[in-house]
């Protein structure tokens, strides 16, 4: 039975769990581009679920900037360049329960332009 009165945090956790499980089933051993977002920062990681290791990562903390659409583009190109340097060309996009607009969309489009395929 579905819970009717659930707060935003638990709804996001349910979305994230549903999306991640679906991606792991359909990924065909491709690494995941995982996005984590807070109020101040944006983190992108390319994770290989088979070996449980992080292949490449970038964040607004490393760039020493706050999360905006412009810095999201920088994070996207940075993580794509690092992944391509390690011969990872195709990934599965895991938006982490966040809606696909704004910073998430900007990061994804920048990673695509830099050469990642998903």
Steps between C-alpha positions, in 0.01 A plus 500: 500500500626844409564759766298812439669748729869482426743787518728622220812329628344155509341552156842583360650193667230279348558651153875456535468136605259424216717668236826345623356149513360536147836626373697219663275240335511657154856635503671205325817551705534869411622737768253747654531878492354578843391852591471617861358841569472712812404862548856623457684232303472259209698175479540273197664156515551225245466175696567144385250281686682177413822591678329752732755772422475862400655552158477879480347777707456873501313747716443865568701448820807418289435805282449709817175647370133482595259292295352699213414404144836635378698298755285194424622524140860518624449193721346311207788570264756426773354162593463407131866585428615295800283203395620516138860507623432162663343358179138522622288619208151373586324544832150475644363826642378476860343831598459389860129572540541860388276638225668533161516877462721790599840399634449127437408559137791742450745249644366220280512709183855617575615141557342399168673786317833400656467150354317272745217293353186420700 
